[in-house]
């Protein structure tokens, strides 16, 4: 198979740049914007060799896994653009559910269950399945926003801060190409709901319905401090709200999140 956009993505005017091997789809996408590219464009590679995730962590995608980035050039503030991470999470979850129908029928009660982990991961059975990051850069008088997404389709990395899992290990036998096509159509739906940030309230509502650890014990390592308490909600800007032991509701803009029993053990 080859990478292809879904029919909704094509109808919405999205373009596609597909590579056999690339250092980073994020880098390719941002360079395209710097070179004057204005149309929304997907960048996808059969193999990614030099990608980076959050906090500059290596983001290597071997053949069979999905590494892709979506470029949107918009007239929005950076803080608004950052909420596209939630759009990406919802798009990934919807695409995963679509491609998992056969596995769900075959596996029954043992079917994979997907959940969204703040700020921008998709989990399956508590393990990381999808990583998402959002980059933004001023290009002329507009903002180029690149949302990078990596999905463990056939293999999951080892030695990560949190356990990871692949679709293959979950019993979902699909290709990166199938998932990509479904993802491009799902993006059209949720990006439309988001509506340049005007629809974030609805995105927030849908995201919370699928949130991992909501109401559970949480610890967030921000790099400068560790904040512990209960995962209360996310606010209208996308910050995670922690209800601490003294009853305060503390907003957190970014950090590594640990839930339940792992909260105290891992957030160090």
N, C-alpha and C positions, 0 to 999 in steps of 0.2 A: 504494500500500500504506500501511497504518498500522502503528505500532509495537504489538507484541503479545508477551506472555510466551509462552514455550514450555510444552508440556504438563507437563513435570517441574516447572517453576517454579510453575505454577498449583497442581499437586497438593501442592507443599511449602508453600503458603500465602503466597507472595510477592505483593505488590501492585505496581501500576504507576501512575506519574504521568508522563504524556506531554505535551510542550509543542510548539507550533509554533516559538516562538522564546523563548529564555531567556538571561539574563546568564550564569549558571553553574549547571549541574546539581548541582555540589558544594554551592553555596550553598543551593539549594532543598532538598537532602537534609538538610543540617545544621540548617536552620531548622525543617524538619519535626520533627526530633528534639527541638529546643528547645521546640517547641510541644506536645510530649507524644506524638508518634508513636513507637510501640514495635515495630510490625510490620516485618519486613524488606520493603523497598520499593525498586523500581527507579525512577530518574528519568532520563528521556531526552528529547532535544530534536532537532527537525529542523534547528535552527540555534542555535548558541551564540555569544554576542557578547562575553562578558567573563570567560571562564574563565581559570584560572591553573594552570599545571603546577608542577613542582618549581622551587625557588628563585625563585618568583614570576614565572616566565616566562609570557608570554601564551599562552593555549590557546584559540585561535579555531577554531570548527568551522563552515565554510560548509555550506550545504545539500548533502546528498549524503554528507557524512562522518558518522561516528557519534560523538556525545558523550553519555555516559551515566554514571550514578553508582549504586552500590548502597549502601543504608543498612542496617547491621546494628547493633542495640542489644544489648549483651552484658555479661556479667559476667566480663570478662577484664582483665588488666593491659595498659597501653599497649604495652609491649614485645612482648607476645604478639599484640596487634592488628596491630602493624606487619608481622607475617609474612603477613597477608592479601594483601600485594602479590604474593607468590609464588603464592598461590591464584588471583589475578587473571590473572597471566601464563599459568599453565597453562590456565585457562578460555578465555582469548583464543586461545591456540595451538590448542586442541581445536576451538573454534568456527571458526577460520580454516581448519583442515584440512577440516572438514565442508563449508563453503561453497565450497571450492576443488576439489571432486571433479571437476566438469565441466572446469575449466581444466587439472587434472592429466592427465586423459585426452586432452585436445586438445593440450596443449603437450609432453607426454612428458618427455624429459630437461630441457626448459627450464621445467618447472613451478616455481612459487615454493617456496622452502624457508624455513621459519620457524624462528627460534631465539630463545631468551630471554636478554636482556641484563640483567645485574645493574645496579641493584637492581630495576628494574621497567619495562623496555621489551620490546617484541617487534620483532625485526628480520626483514627479508626481503632476502636477498642482501647483508647487511651494512648496509643502510640502515634507518632507523627507520620502522616501520609503525604501532606502537601506543605511546602513552604512558600511564603509570599513576601515580597518586599516592594516598597513604593519609592521611587526616585523622582525628583522634580528639579527642573532647571529652567531659568528664564531664557527664552529664545526670542530675541527682538522684544516686542511688547506683549508677548504671550508666554504661557507656561507649558513647557513640554513635560508631560508626566509619563513615566514608564512604570508599569506594574509587571514585575517578574514573577513567574510561577514555576515551581518545580514539583513534579509528582513522581513518587516512587511506583512505577508501573510494574516493572519486573524484578527490581532489586532495591533494597534499602541500605543506606550507609550505616556503618558501625562506628562506635566510639564518639557518638554525638552527645550533647548535654542531656537530651531526653531520648528514650527509646524510639526507634523508627520502624515502620512496617511497609511492605509493598502490597499492591493489589494482588499480585500473584500469590503471595503468602496467605492472603485472605480468601483465596478461591475465586477471584475475579479474573477470568482469562480474557483480557481484551488487549488491544494494541494502543500504543501512544497516539497513533494516528486517529483511531476511533475516538479516544478521549478528547483529543484536540478539537476535532470537528464539533463535538457536543459542547465543549467549553466555549468556542467562539459564538455559538448561538445563544448560550446561556448568558454570556457577557452582554449581548445586545439587550436582552430582557432587563437585567438588573442595572445596567448603565442607564437605560431609559427611565427606570424608577428613580434612580439617584438624581438625574436631571441637573447636572452641574451643582450638586449639593443641595438643591432646593427640596429634594425628596429624601434627604438623609433620615428624617424621622421614621419613614416607612422602612428604609433599609435597616435602621437600628432595631425596629420592632421585629422584623423577620430574622435578623441576626441573633437577637436574644432568644428567640424560640429554638435556636439550634446551638446555643452556647454551651460549651463544656465548662463544668465546675461552677455554674451559677448557683449562688447560695451556699457554696462549699468553702471550707478553709482554703486560703490562698496566701502565697508569699511571692512577692515580686522583687527580683534583684534588679535594681536600676543601674547598677554599676557603681553608684556612689553610696547607696544605702539599700537596706532590705525592709520592705513594708509588709507587715503581716496582718491578717484579719479575715473577714468574710467577703467574698466576691459578691457585691451588692447589685451592680448593674454597670452599664456604660452610659455616659452622659451624652448630651446633644453634640459634643465635639468628637466623640469616640474615645474619650479617656475612660479607663477602668476605674470604677469607684470601689474603694476598699472601706468596709466598716470595721474600724479598729476596736480593740478591746475596751477603750474608753468611750466608745459610742460615736467618735468622729467619722465623717465620711470623707476620705482622702482621695483626690483624683490622681491617677498615675498616667502619664502620657506615653511611656515606653519602658520596656524591661522584659526580663525573662521570667515566665510565670510557672509556678509549681502549685499543684492542687493537693488537697487531702493529706494523706500521711507523708507525701513527698515534700509538702510545703516546708516544714521545719528542717527536714533532713537535707534538702537540696538547695535551698535558698541561702547559700553561704558565700 
